[in-house]
């Protein structure tokens, strides 16, 4: 049996968006914009959590900030992101995105309105499924019109109660 190379996440998101776009348009027509966005948000969030759990299940030594960093090439493949790493340690992974082909792609596809739901919103949901002990703070996104995406991953502080 022939094995096919794994496609990059950027290409995968394009295929997904091509399928989601007509579904989204029908949802808007039948239920309105707000309901359509809510359905897309819920479905994509669930898929991202499930994907995070699937990746976590493949980690032989459990998940950590470091194991997550080792996966980053998947999102960067095909020059999808231009980033600068601010800090990388066993407790933190901070980086800034200066160019995001995901945002460019959704805009070209006429999906900029839901690009955040299709891509950016996945980030916090993926880490929730992959490594619930890791928190993501990202107050800015290119998708929402900011100049950068500022990703700040860190281990959650444990309460000593």
DSSP file (Angstrom, degrees, kcal/mol; ACC not computed):
  #  RESIDUE AA STRUCTURE BP1 BP2  ACC     N-H-->O    O-->H-N    N-H-->O    O-->H-N    TCO  KAPPA ALPHA  PHI   PSI    X-CA   Y-CA   Z-CA
    1    1 A X              0   0    0      0, 0.0     2,-0.3     0, 0.0     0, 0.0   0.000 360.0 360.0 360.0 133.2    0.0    0.0    0.0
    2    2 A X        -     0   0    0      1,-0.0     2,-0.4     0, 0.0     0, 0.0  -0.572 360.0-141.5 -78.5 134.7    1.4    3.4   -1.0
    3    3 A X        -     0   0    0     -2,-0.3     2,-0.4     0, 0.0    -1,-0.0  -0.818  11.2-148.3 -96.6 136.8    1.8    5.9    1.8
    4    4 A X        -     0   0    0     -2,-0.4     3,-0.1     1,-0.0     2,-0.0  -0.824  24.6-106.3-102.6 141.8    1.0    9.5    1.1
    5    5 A X        -     0   0    0     -2,-0.4     2,-0.2     1,-0.1    -1,-0.0  -0.336  40.4-101.4 -64.9 147.2    2.8   12.4    2.8
    6    6 A X        -     0   0    0      1,-0.1     2,-0.1    -2,-0.0    -1,-0.1  -0.489  38.8-125.6 -66.2 132.0    0.9   14.2    5.5
    7    7 A X        -     0   0    0     -2,-0.2    -1,-0.1     1,-0.1    -3,-0.0  -0.488  29.1-101.6 -78.6 153.5   -0.4   17.5    4.1
    8    8 A X     >  -     0   0    0     -2,-0.1     4,-2.3     1,-0.1     5,-0.1  -0.255  27.4-112.9 -70.0 161.6    0.5   20.7    6.0
    9    9 A X  H  > S+     0   0    0     65,-1.2     4,-3.0     1,-0.2     5,-0.2   0.869 115.3  57.9 -66.2 -36.5   -2.0   22.4    8.2
   10   10 A X  H  > S+     0   0    0     64,-0.3     4,-1.7    67,-0.3    -1,-0.2   0.941 110.3  43.2 -58.3 -46.9   -2.4   25.4    5.9
   11   11 A X  H  > S+     0   0    0      1,-0.2     4,-2.1     2,-0.2    -1,-0.2   0.894 113.1  52.8 -66.0 -39.7   -3.4   23.2    3.0
   12   12 A X  H  X S+     0   0    0     -4,-2.3     4,-2.6     1,-0.2    -2,-0.2   0.916 107.9  51.1 -60.7 -43.9   -5.7   21.2    5.4
   13   13 A X  H  X S+     0   0    0     -4,-3.0     4,-2.6     1,-0.2    -1,-0.2   0.854 107.9  53.3 -64.2 -34.2   -7.4   24.4    6.5
   14   14 A X  H  X S+     0   0    0     -4,-1.7     4,-2.2    -5,-0.2    -1,-0.2   0.935 110.0  46.8 -65.4 -45.5   -8.0   25.5    2.9
   15   15 A X  H  X S+     0   0    0     -4,-2.1     4,-1.4     1,-0.2    -2,-0.2   0.934 114.0  48.3 -61.1 -46.0   -9.7   22.1    2.1
   16   16 A X  H  X S+     0   0    0     -4,-2.6     4,-2.9     1,-0.2     3,-0.3   0.916 110.6  51.2 -60.4 -43.6  -11.8   22.5    5.3
   17   17 A X  H  X S+     0   0    0     -4,-2.6     4,-2.7     1,-0.2    -1,-0.2   0.864 104.8  56.4 -64.5 -36.1  -12.7   26.1    4.5
   18   18 A X  H  X S+     0   0    0     -4,-2.2     4,-0.6     1,-0.2    -1,-0.2   0.842 114.0  40.9 -63.7 -31.7  -13.8   25.1    0.9
   19   19 A X  H  X S+     0   0    0     -4,-1.4     4,-0.9    -3,-0.3    -2,-0.2   0.883 117.0  47.6 -79.8 -41.9  -16.2   22.6    2.6
   20   20 A X  H  X S+     0   0    0     -4,-2.9     4,-3.3     1,-0.2     5,-0.3   0.846  97.2  72.0 -70.1 -34.7  -17.3   24.9    5.4
   21   21 A X  H  X S+     0   0    0     -4,-2.7     4,-2.4     1,-0.2    -1,-0.2   0.911 101.5  40.2 -53.5 -53.5  -18.0   27.9    3.2
   22   22 A X  H  X S+     0   0    0     -4,-0.6     4,-2.0     1,-0.2    -1,-0.2   0.866 116.1  52.1 -66.9 -31.4  -21.2   26.7    1.5
   23   23 A X  H  X S+     0   0    0     -4,-0.9     4,-2.6     2,-0.2    -2,-0.2   0.932 110.1  49.0 -64.8 -44.4  -22.4   25.2    4.7
   24   24 A X  H  X S+     0   0    0     -4,-3.3     4,-2.5     1,-0.2    -2,-0.2   0.908 109.6  51.8 -60.3 -43.8  -21.9   28.5    6.4
   25   25 A X  H  X S+     0   0    0     -4,-2.4     4,-2.3    -5,-0.3    -1,-0.2   0.892 111.2  47.2 -62.4 -39.8  -23.7   30.3    3.7
   26   26 A X  H  X S+     0   0    0     -4,-2.0     4,-2.7     2,-0.2     5,-0.3   0.904 110.4  52.6 -67.8 -41.4  -26.7   27.9    4.0
   27   27 A X  H  X>S+     0   0    0     -4,-2.6     4,-3.0     2,-0.2     5,-0.6   0.913 110.2  48.4 -60.1 -42.6  -26.7   28.4    7.8
   28   28 A X  H  X5S+     0   0    0     -4,-2.5     4,-1.9     3,-0.2    -2,-0.2   0.946 112.6  48.4 -61.1 -48.6  -26.8   32.2    7.4
   29   29 A X  H  <5S+     0   0    0     -4,-2.3    -2,-0.2     1,-0.2    -1,-0.2   0.902 122.3  33.2 -58.9 -43.0  -29.7   31.9    4.9
   30   30 A X  H  <5S+     0   0    0     -4,-2.7    -2,-0.2    -5,-0.1    -1,-0.2   0.789 137.5  13.8 -88.0 -28.8  -31.7   29.6    7.1
   31   31 A X  H  <5S-     0   0    0     -4,-3.0     4,-0.4    -5,-0.3    -3,-0.2   0.491 104.3-105.6-129.8  -6.8  -30.8   30.7   10.7
   32   32 A X     X< -     0   0    0     -4,-1.9     4,-2.2    -5,-0.6     5,-0.2  -0.090  38.4 -74.0  95.6 162.1  -29.1   34.1   10.5
   33   33 A X  H  > S+     0   0    0      1,-0.2     4,-2.5     2,-0.2     5,-0.2   0.895 125.2  51.3 -62.5 -45.7  -25.5   35.3   10.9
   34   34 A X  H  > S+     0   0    0      1,-0.2     4,-2.0     2,-0.2    -1,-0.2   0.928 113.5  43.8 -62.3 -46.6  -25.3   34.9   14.6
   35   35 A X  H  > S+     0   0    0     -4,-0.4     4,-2.2     2,-0.2    -1,-0.2   0.890 112.1  54.1 -66.0 -39.3  -26.6   31.3   14.7
   36   36 A X  H  X S+     0   0    0     -4,-2.2     4,-2.2     1,-0.2    -2,-0.2   0.929 110.1  46.4 -61.3 -45.5  -24.3   30.4   11.8
   37   37 A X  H  X S+     0   0    0     -4,-2.5     4,-3.0     1,-0.2    -1,-0.2   0.889 110.1  54.2 -64.0 -38.9  -21.2   31.7   13.5
   38   38 A X  H  X S+     0   0    0     -4,-2.0     4,-2.4    -5,-0.2    -1,-0.2   0.901 109.1  48.0 -62.8 -40.7  -22.2   29.9   16.7
   39   39 A X  H  X S+     0   0    0     -4,-2.2     4,-2.6     2,-0.2     5,-0.2   0.939 114.0  46.2 -64.7 -47.1  -22.5   26.6   14.9
   40   40 A X  H  X S+     0   0    0     -4,-2.2     4,-2.7     1,-0.2     5,-0.3   0.927 113.1  50.2 -61.4 -45.4  -19.2   27.0   13.2
   41   41 A X  H  X S+     0   0    0     -4,-3.0     4,-2.3     1,-0.2    -1,-0.2   0.931 113.2  45.1 -59.9 -46.8  -17.5   28.1   16.4
   42   42 A X  H  X S+     0   0    0     -4,-2.4     4,-2.2    -5,-0.2    -1,-0.2   0.921 115.4  46.5 -64.5 -44.7  -18.8   25.1   18.4
   43   43 A X  H  X S+     0   0    0     -4,-2.6     4,-2.2     2,-0.2    -2,-0.2   0.924 115.3  44.7 -65.9 -44.9  -18.0   22.6   15.7
   44   44 A X  H  X S+     0   0    0     -4,-2.7     4,-2.3    -5,-0.2    -1,-0.2   0.889 112.0  53.1 -68.4 -39.0  -14.5   23.9   15.1
   45   45 A X  H  X S+     0   0    0     -4,-2.3     4,-2.4    -5,-0.3    -1,-0.2   0.926 110.2  47.7 -61.4 -44.6  -13.8   24.1   18.8
   46   46 A X  H  X S+     0   0    0     -4,-2.2     4,-2.6     1,-0.2    -2,-0.2   0.920 111.5  50.4 -62.2 -43.8  -14.8   20.5   19.3
   47   47 A X  H  X S+     0   0    0     -4,-2.2     4,-2.3     1,-0.2    -1,-0.2   0.886 110.7  50.0 -61.7 -38.7  -12.7   19.4   16.4
   48   48 A X  H  X S+     0   0    0     -4,-2.3     4,-2.5     2,-0.2    -2,-0.2   0.906 110.8  48.0 -68.4 -41.9   -9.7   21.3   17.8
   49   49 A X  H  X S+     0   0    0     -4,-2.4     4,-2.4     2,-0.2    -2,-0.2   0.937 113.1  48.9 -62.3 -45.6  -10.0   19.8   21.3
   50   50 A X  H  X S+     0   0    0     -4,-2.6     4,-2.2     1,-0.2    -2,-0.2   0.894 110.7  50.4 -61.0 -40.5  -10.3   16.3   19.8
   51   51 A X  H  X S+     0   0    0     -4,-2.3     4,-2.5     2,-0.2    -1,-0.2   0.917 109.2  51.6 -64.0 -42.8   -7.3   16.9   17.6
   52   52 A X  H  X S+     0   0    0     -4,-2.5     4,-2.4     1,-0.2    -2,-0.2   0.914 110.4  48.3 -59.1 -43.5   -5.3   18.1   20.7
   53   53 A X  H  X S+     0   0    0     -4,-2.4     4,-2.1     2,-0.2    -1,-0.2   0.887 110.3  51.9 -64.3 -38.8   -6.3   14.9   22.5
   54   54 A X  H  X S+     0   0    0     -4,-2.2     4,-0.6     2,-0.2    -2,-0.2   0.911 111.6  46.2 -65.3 -42.3   -5.3   12.7   19.5
   55   55 A X  H >< S+     0   0    0     -4,-2.5     3,-1.0     1,-0.2     4,-0.4   0.908 111.3  53.1 -65.1 -40.9   -1.9   14.4   19.4
   56   56 A X  H >< S+     0   0    0     -4,-2.4     3,-1.6     1,-0.3     6,-0.2   0.876 101.2  59.9 -61.7 -37.9   -1.5   14.0   23.2
   57   57 A X  H 3< S+     0   0    0     -4,-2.1    -1,-0.3     1,-0.3    -2,-0.2   0.735 101.8  55.1 -63.7 -21.5   -2.3   10.3   22.9
   58   58 A X  T << S+     0   0    0     -3,-1.0     2,-0.7    -4,-0.6    -1,-0.3   0.525  81.4 102.8 -88.7  -6.9    0.8    9.9   20.6
   59   59 A X    X   -     0   0    0     -3,-1.6     3,-1.1    -4,-0.4     4,-0.1  -0.683  58.3-160.0 -81.1 113.5    3.2   11.5   23.2
   60   60 A X  T 3  S+     0   0    0     -2,-0.7    -1,-0.2     1,-0.2     3,-0.1   0.771  90.3  34.1 -66.7 -25.2    5.1    8.6   24.8
   61   61 A X  T 3  S-     0   0    0      1,-0.4    -1,-0.2     0, 0.0    -2,-0.1   0.150 119.2-100.1-115.5  18.3    6.1   10.6   27.8
   62   62 A X    <   -     0   0    0     -3,-1.1    -1,-0.4    -6,-0.2     2,-0.2  -0.170  51.1 -59.1  85.6 174.4    3.1   12.8   28.2
   63   63 A X        +     0   0    0     67,-0.1     2,-0.3    -3,-0.1     3,-0.1  -0.626  55.2 153.5 -98.8 154.6    2.6   16.4   27.1
   64   64 A X     >  -     0   0    0     -2,-0.2     4,-1.9     1,-0.1     5,-0.1  -0.934  59.6 -89.4-159.4 174.7    4.5   19.5   28.2
   65   65 A X  H  > S+     0   0    0     25,-0.6     4,-2.5    -2,-0.3     5,-0.2   0.923 127.4  52.1 -59.1 -42.9    5.4   22.9   26.8
   66   66 A X  H  > S+     0   0    0     24,-0.3     4,-1.7     1,-0.2    -1,-0.2   0.887 107.8  49.1 -64.4 -40.4    8.4   21.3   25.2
   67   67 A X  H  4 S+     0   0    0      1,-0.2     4,-0.4     2,-0.2    -1,-0.2   0.864 111.6  51.3 -67.8 -32.8    6.5   18.6   23.5
   68   68 A X  H >X S+     0   0    0     -4,-1.9     3,-1.6     1,-0.2     4,-0.6   0.920 106.2  53.4 -67.2 -43.7    4.1   21.2   22.2
   69   69 A X  H >< S+     0   0    0     -4,-2.5     3,-1.4     1,-0.3     4,-0.3   0.877 101.3  61.3 -57.8 -37.6    7.0   23.3   20.9
   70   70 A X  T 3< S+     0   0    0     -4,-1.7     3,-0.3     1,-0.3    -1,-0.3   0.694 102.6  52.3 -64.2 -18.1    8.2   20.2   19.0
   71   71 A X  T X4 S+     0   0    0     -3,-1.6     3,-2.3    -4,-0.4     4,-0.5   0.586  80.9  94.4 -90.2 -11.9    4.9   20.2   17.1
   72   72 A X  T XX  +     0   0    0     -3,-1.4     4,-1.5    -4,-0.6     3,-0.9   0.766  69.4  70.9 -57.4 -29.1    5.1   23.9   15.9
   73   73 A X  H 3> S+     0   0    0     -4,-0.3     4,-1.5    -3,-0.3    -1,-0.3   0.794  89.1  65.3 -58.9 -25.8    6.6   23.0   12.6
   74   74 A X  H <4 S+     0   0    0     -3,-2.3   -65,-1.2     1,-0.2   -64,-0.3   0.894 106.1  40.3 -64.5 -39.1    3.2   21.6   11.6
   75   75 A X  H <4 S+     0   0    0     -3,-0.9    -1,-0.2    -4,-0.5    -2,-0.2   0.747 117.5  49.5 -79.5 -24.3    1.6   25.0   11.7
   76   76 A X  H >X>S+     0   0    0     -4,-1.5     4,-1.1     4,-0.2     3,-0.7   0.625  83.4 120.0 -88.8 -14.9    4.6   26.7   10.1
   77   77 A X  G ><5S+     0   0    0     -4,-1.5     3,-1.0     1,-0.2   -67,-0.3  -0.092  72.7  26.4 -52.2 150.1    4.9   24.2    7.2
   78   78 A X  G 345S-     0   0    0      1,-0.2    -1,-0.2     2,-0.1    -4,-0.0   0.777 131.1 -74.9  64.2  29.5    4.6   25.7    3.7
   79   79 A X  G <45S+     0   0    0     -3,-0.7    -1,-0.2     1,-0.1    -2,-0.2   0.839  87.6 152.0  53.3  35.9    5.8   29.1    5.1
   80   80 A X  T <<5 +     0   0    0     -4,-1.1    21,-3.2    -3,-1.0    22,-0.5   0.811  61.3  30.3 -67.2 -31.1    2.4   29.5    6.7
   81   81 A X  E   < -A  100   0A   0     -5,-0.5     2,-0.6    19,-0.2    19,-0.2  -0.984  60.7-153.9-132.7 140.3    3.7   31.7    9.5
   82   82 A X  E     +A   99   0A   0     17,-2.2    16,-3.6    -2,-0.4    17,-1.1  -0.966  37.3 174.3-108.1 115.7    6.6   34.1    9.8
   83   83 A X  E     -A   97   0A   0     -2,-0.6     2,-0.4    14,-0.2    14,-0.2  -0.810  33.7-153.5-126.0 160.7    7.5   34.1   13.5
   84   84 A X  E     -A   96   0A   0     12,-2.2    12,-2.6    -2,-0.3     2,-0.5  -0.991  25.0-135.4-127.5 122.7   10.0   35.5   16.1
   85   85 A X  E     -A   95   0A   0     -2,-0.4    10,-0.3    10,-0.2     3,-0.1  -0.666  21.2-178.6 -78.9 127.1   10.5   33.4   19.2
   86   86 A X  E     -     0   0A   0      8,-2.6     2,-0.3    -2,-0.5     9,-0.2   0.858  68.9  -7.8 -90.9 -45.5   10.5   35.7   22.3
   87   87 A X  E     -A   94   0A   0      7,-1.8     7,-3.2     2,-0.0     2,-0.4  -0.969  56.9-176.0-155.7 138.2   11.1   33.0   24.9
   88   88 A X  E     +A   93   0A   0     -2,-0.3     2,-0.2     5,-0.2     5,-0.2  -0.951  25.6 132.6-140.0 118.7   11.3   29.2   24.9
   89   89 A X  S    S-     0   0    0      3,-3.2    -2,-0.0    -2,-0.4     0, 0.0  -0.830  70.5 -84.8-147.0-176.3   11.8   27.1   28.1
   90   90 A X  S    S+     0   0    0     -2,-0.2   -25,-0.6     1,-0.2   -24,-0.3   0.658 129.8  35.9 -72.5 -12.5   10.2   24.1   29.8
   91   91 A X  S    S+     0   0    0      1,-0.2    64,-1.9   -26,-0.1     2,-0.3   0.623 121.2  34.6-109.9 -19.9    7.6   26.4   31.4
   92   92 A X  E     - B   0 154A   0     62,-0.2    -3,-3.2    42,-0.1     2,-0.3  -0.974  44.1-175.2-140.6 149.0    7.0   29.0   28.6
   93   93 A X  E     +AB  88 153A   0     60,-2.4    60,-2.5    -2,-0.3     2,-0.5  -0.839  19.6 172.8-142.3 106.6    6.8   29.4   24.9
   94   94 A X  E     +AB  87 152A   0     -7,-3.2    -8,-2.6    -2,-0.3    -7,-1.8  -0.947   7.5 153.7-116.9 130.1    6.3   32.9   23.7
   95   95 A X  E     -AB  85 151A   0     56,-2.1    56,-2.3    -2,-0.5     2,-0.4  -0.992  31.6-135.2-151.8 158.1    6.4   34.0   20.1
   96   96 A X  E     -AB  84 150A   0    -12,-2.6   -12,-2.2    -2,-0.3     2,-0.5  -0.930  12.7-144.3-114.7 138.6    5.1   36.6   17.7
   97   97 A X  E     +AB  83 149A   0     52,-2.7    52,-1.5    -2,-0.4   -14,-0.2  -0.900  18.4 176.1-100.3 126.7    3.6   36.0   14.3
   98   98 A X  E    S+     0   0A   0    -16,-3.6     2,-0.4    -2,-0.5   -15,-0.2   0.675  72.7  26.4-102.9 -24.6    4.5   38.8   11.8
   99   99 A X  E     -A   82   0A   0    -17,-1.1   -17,-2.2    50,-0.1     2,-0.5  -0.993  64.8-169.4-141.2 134.2    2.9   37.2    8.7
  100  100 A X  E  >  -A   81   0A   0     -2,-0.4     4,-1.8   -19,-0.2   -19,-0.2  -0.927  11.4-173.2-129.7 106.8    0.0   34.7    8.7
  101  101 A X  H  > S+     0   0    0    -21,-3.2     4,-2.6    -2,-0.5     5,-0.2   0.724  87.7  65.6 -70.6 -19.9   -0.9   33.0    5.5
  102  102 A X  H  > S+     0   0    0    -22,-0.5     4,-2.5     2,-0.2    -1,-0.2   0.957 104.6  43.9 -62.9 -48.8   -3.9   31.5    7.2
  103  103 A X  H  > S+     0   0    0      1,-0.2     4,-2.0     2,-0.2    -2,-0.2   0.907 114.4  50.1 -61.5 -42.9   -5.4   35.0    7.5
  104  104 A X  H  X S+     0   0    0     -4,-1.8     4,-2.4     1,-0.2    -1,-0.2   0.913 110.8  49.9 -61.8 -42.7   -4.4   35.8    3.9
  105  105 A X  H  X S+     0   0    0     -4,-2.6     4,-2.0     2,-0.2    -2,-0.2   0.932 110.0  48.5 -63.5 -48.3   -6.0   32.6    2.7
  106  106 A X  H  <>S+     0   0    0     -4,-2.5     5,-3.4     1,-0.2     6,-0.5   0.885 111.6  51.0 -62.5 -37.2   -9.3   33.2    4.5
  107  107 A X  H ><5S+     0   0    0     -4,-2.0     3,-1.4     4,-0.3     5,-0.3   0.937 110.1  49.1 -63.4 -46.3   -9.5   36.8    3.1
  108  108 A X  H 3<5S+     0   0    0     -4,-2.4    -1,-0.2     1,-0.3    -2,-0.2   0.824 110.6  51.7 -61.6 -31.7   -8.8   35.5   -0.4
  109  109 A X  T 3<5S-     0   0    0     -4,-2.0    -1,-0.3    -5,-0.2    -2,-0.2   0.466 117.8-111.9 -84.1  -2.1  -11.6   32.9    0.0
  110  110 A X  T < 5S+     0   0    0     -3,-1.4    -3,-0.2    -4,-0.3     3,-0.2   0.749  91.1 110.1  76.6  23.7  -14.1   35.6    1.2
  111  111 A X    >>< +     0   0    0     -5,-3.4     3,-1.4    -6,-0.2     4,-0.7   0.105  26.6 117.1-117.5  20.2  -14.1   34.1    4.7
  112  112 A X  H >> S+     0   0    0     -6,-0.5     3,-0.7     1,-0.3     4,-0.5   0.846  70.6  66.1 -57.1 -33.1  -12.3   36.8    6.6
  113  113 A X  H 34 S+     0   0    0      1,-0.2    -1,-0.3    -3,-0.2     4,-0.1   0.807 117.0  24.0 -59.1 -32.3  -15.5   37.3    8.7
  114  114 A X  H <> S+     0   0    0     -3,-1.4     4,-2.3     2,-0.1    -1,-0.2   0.248  89.6 107.9-118.5  11.8  -15.1   33.8   10.2
  115  115 A X  H <X>S+     0   0    0     -4,-0.7     4,-2.0    -3,-0.7     5,-0.7   0.876  79.0  55.3 -56.5 -38.8  -11.4   33.3    9.8
  116  116 A X  I  <>S+     0   0    0     -4,-0.5     5,-3.4     1,-0.2     6,-0.3   0.910 110.0  46.0 -60.6 -41.7  -10.9   33.7   13.5
  117  117 A X  I  45S+     0   0    0     -3,-0.2    -2,-0.2     1,-0.2    -1,-0.2   0.858 114.7  47.7 -68.9 -35.3  -13.4   30.9   14.2
  118  118 A X  I  <5S-     0   0    0     -4,-2.3    -1,-0.2     3,-0.1    -2,-0.2   0.765 135.3  -1.2 -78.1 -25.7  -11.8   28.6   11.6
  119  119 A X  I >X5S+     0   0    0     -4,-2.0     3,-1.3    -5,-0.2     4,-0.7   0.665 125.8  47.4-129.9 -65.6   -8.2   29.1   12.7
  120  120 A X  I >><S+     0   0    0     -5,-0.7     3,-1.4     1,-0.3     4,-0.6   0.882 108.6  56.1 -57.8 -43.0   -7.3   31.4   15.6
  121  121 A X  H 3><S+     0   0    0     -5,-3.4     4,-1.1     1,-0.3    -1,-0.3   0.750  97.5  66.5 -63.5 -22.6  -10.0   30.0   17.9
  122  122 A X  H <> S+     0   0    0     -3,-1.3     4,-3.6    -6,-0.3    -1,-0.3   0.819  86.3  71.1 -65.4 -31.0   -8.5   26.5   17.4
  123  123 A X  H <X S+     0   0    0     -3,-1.4     4,-2.1    -4,-0.7     5,-0.2   0.927 102.4  38.4 -57.7 -51.7   -5.3   27.5   19.2
  124  124 A X  H  X S+     0   0    0     -4,-0.6     4,-1.5     1,-0.2    -1,-0.2   0.852 118.8  50.1 -69.0 -32.4   -6.7   27.7   22.7
  125  125 A X  H  X S+     0   0    0     -4,-1.1     4,-1.8     2,-0.2    -2,-0.2   0.878 108.4  52.3 -72.9 -37.9   -8.9   24.7   22.1
  126  126 A X  H  X S+     0   0    0     -4,-3.6     4,-2.9     1,-0.2     5,-0.2   0.946 111.0  46.3 -61.7 -47.7   -6.1   22.6   20.7
  127  127 A X  H  X S+     0   0    0     -4,-2.1     4,-2.6    -5,-0.3     7,-0.3   0.848 107.5  58.9 -66.7 -31.3   -3.9   23.2   23.8
  128  128 A X  H  < S+     0   0    0     -4,-1.5     4,-0.3     1,-0.2    -1,-0.2   0.903 114.7  36.2 -60.2 -41.7   -6.9   22.5   26.0
  129  129 A X  H  < S+     0   0    0     -4,-1.8     3,-0.2    -3,-0.2    -2,-0.2   0.847 123.9  42.6 -78.5 -35.5   -7.1   19.0   24.5
  130  130 A X  H  < S-     0   0    0     -4,-2.9     2,-0.2     1,-0.2    -3,-0.2   0.950 135.5  -0.4 -78.5 -52.2   -3.4   18.5   24.1
  131  131 A X    ><  -     0   0    0     -4,-2.6     3,-2.6    -5,-0.2    -1,-0.2  -0.687  58.6-177.3-144.4  82.9   -2.0   19.8   27.4
  132  132 A X  T 3  S+     0   0    0      1,-0.3    -4,-0.1    -4,-0.3    -1,-0.1   0.668  83.5  67.3 -60.5 -15.0   -4.6   21.2   29.8
  133  133 A X  T 3  S+     0   0    0     -6,-0.1    23,-3.3    -3,-0.1     2,-0.4   0.487  90.4  79.0 -81.1  -2.7   -1.8   22.2   32.2
  134  134 A X  E <   -C  155   0A   0     -3,-2.6     2,-0.4    -7,-0.3    21,-0.2  -0.899  69.1-153.8-109.9 135.8   -0.7   24.8   29.6
  135  135 A X  E     -C  154   0A   0     19,-3.5    19,-2.1    -2,-0.4     2,-0.5  -0.842   1.7-150.8-108.0 143.1   -2.4   28.1   29.2
  136  136 A X  E     -C  153   0A   0     -2,-0.4     2,-0.5    17,-0.2    17,-0.2  -0.964  11.8-178.2-113.7 129.8   -2.5   30.3   26.1
  137  137 A X  E     +C  152   0A   0     15,-2.1    15,-1.4    -2,-0.5     2,-0.2  -0.996  13.3 158.5-121.4 123.4   -2.8   34.1   26.2
  138  138 A X        +     0   0    0     -2,-0.5    13,-0.1    13,-0.2   -14,-0.1  -0.691   8.0 171.6-146.1  87.1   -3.0   35.8   22.9
  139  139 A X        +     0   0    0     11,-0.3     2,-0.4    -2,-0.2    -1,-0.1   0.693  66.3  49.7 -74.1 -17.6   -4.5   39.2   23.0
  140  140 A X        +     0   0    0     10,-0.3    10,-1.1     6,-0.0     2,-0.4  -0.950  59.2 179.0-126.0 142.2   -3.7   40.2   19.4
  141  141 A X      > -     0   0    0     -2,-0.4     5,-2.4     8,-0.2     3,-0.5  -0.999  31.8-140.8-139.1 143.0   -4.3   38.5   16.1
  142  142 A X  T > 5S+     0   0    0     -2,-0.4     3,-2.1     1,-0.2    -1,-0.1   0.872 105.4  63.8 -61.8 -38.1   -3.5   39.4   12.5
  143  143 A X  T 3 5S+     0   0    0      1,-0.3    -1,-0.2     2,-0.1   -27,-0.2   0.827 103.4  47.2 -56.9 -33.9   -6.9   37.8   11.6
  144  144 A X  T 3 5S-     0   0    0     -3,-0.5    -1,-0.3   -29,-0.1    -2,-0.2   0.256 131.6 -91.0 -95.5  12.1   -8.7   40.4   13.7
  145  145 A X  T < 5S+     0   0    0     -3,-2.1    -3,-0.2     1,-0.3    -2,-0.1   0.456  82.2 133.4  99.5   1.2   -6.7   43.3   12.2
  146  146 A X      < -     0   0    0     -5,-2.4    -1,-0.3     2,-0.1    -6,-0.0  -0.401  64.1-119.4 -80.2 163.8   -3.8   43.6   14.6
  147  147 A X  S    S+     0   0    0     -2,-0.1     2,-0.3     1,-0.1    -5,-0.1   0.747  90.5  11.2 -74.2 -24.6   -0.2   43.9   13.4
  148  148 A X        -     0   0    0     -7,-0.1     2,-0.5   -49,-0.0   -50,-0.2  -0.921  66.0-123.8-143.1 166.6    0.9   40.7   15.1
  149  149 A X  E     -B   97   0A   0    -52,-1.5   -52,-2.7    -2,-0.3     2,-0.8  -0.991  27.1-158.6-109.3 123.6   -0.3   37.6   16.8
  150  150 A X  E     -B   96   0A   0    -10,-1.1     2,-0.4    -2,-0.5   -11,-0.3  -0.831   8.0-166.7-110.5  97.4    1.4   37.4   20.2
  151  151 A X  E     -B   95   0A   0    -56,-2.3   -56,-2.1    -2,-0.8     2,-0.4  -0.675   8.3-179.6 -84.8 129.9    1.3   33.9   21.5
  152  152 A X  E     +BC  94 137A   0    -15,-1.4   -15,-2.1    -2,-0.4     2,-0.4  -0.868   2.8 179.0-133.9  99.1    2.1   33.3   25.2
  153  153 A X  E     +BC  93 136A   0    -60,-2.5   -60,-2.4    -2,-0.4     2,-0.3  -0.835  12.1 158.7 -98.7 135.9    2.0   29.7   26.3
  154  154 A X  E     -BC  92 135A   0    -19,-2.1   -19,-3.5    -2,-0.4   -62,-0.2  -0.994  45.2 -93.8-153.2 154.9    2.9   28.9   29.9
  155  155 A X  E     - C   0 134A   0    -64,-1.9   -21,-0.3    -2,-0.3     2,-0.1  -0.436  49.7-109.9 -63.9 138.5    2.3   26.2   32.5
  156  156 A X        -     0   0    0    -23,-3.3     2,-0.4    -2,-0.1    -1,-0.1  -0.444  33.7-108.7 -68.1 144.7   -0.7   27.0   34.7
  157  157 A X        -     0   0    0     -2,-0.1     2,-0.3    -3,-0.1    -1,-0.1  -0.620  33.0-134.3 -75.7 129.3    0.1   27.9   38.3
  158  158 A X        -     0   0    0     -2,-0.4     2,-0.4     2,-0.0    -1,-0.0  -0.675  12.2-128.4 -86.4 137.6   -0.8   25.1   40.7
  159  159 A X        -     0   0    0     -2,-0.3     2,-0.5     1,-0.1    -1,-0.0  -0.694   8.0-147.9 -82.0 136.1   -2.7   25.9   43.9
  160  160 A X              0   0    0     -2,-0.4    -1,-0.1     1,-0.2    -2,-0.0  -0.326 360.0 360.0 -98.1  49.8   -1.1   24.5   47.0
  161  161 A X              0   0    0     -2,-0.5    -1,-0.2     0, 0.0    -2,-0.0   0.435 360.0 360.0 -94.0 360.0   -4.3   24.0   48.8
